Amino acid sequence: MAISEIYSLWQGQPYGVKDGLLPILVTAFILSQQKTLAVYREGIFRAHFDDVDVEYLAKDPTTIQLRWMDLTEMSRKLLSGMAEIVRTLD
């Protein structure tokens, strides 16, 4: 799900969240659900959600996507490790 879809949902009734508050709320949501969310920036898996991702989120919410994951801790570590290897080689 693209962050922009979450923005649309939260901006609508009955919530009516203002634009300036949306990046803060989404960042808090992502940080609170790190064990169950996979974060993608421009379609590429991010092993860690960091300050650069927050900047992308604030500038253009369509660049950040979320997916629910139902992975064991071992699977999560393997996925993060593979992403780190790819990042190092890139």
Secondary structure, DSSP 8 states (H G I E B T S, - for coil): -BHHHHHHHHHSTTT---GGGHHHHHHHHHHHTTTTEEEEETTEEESS--HHHHHHHHH-GGGEEEEE----HHHHHHHHHHHHHHHHH-
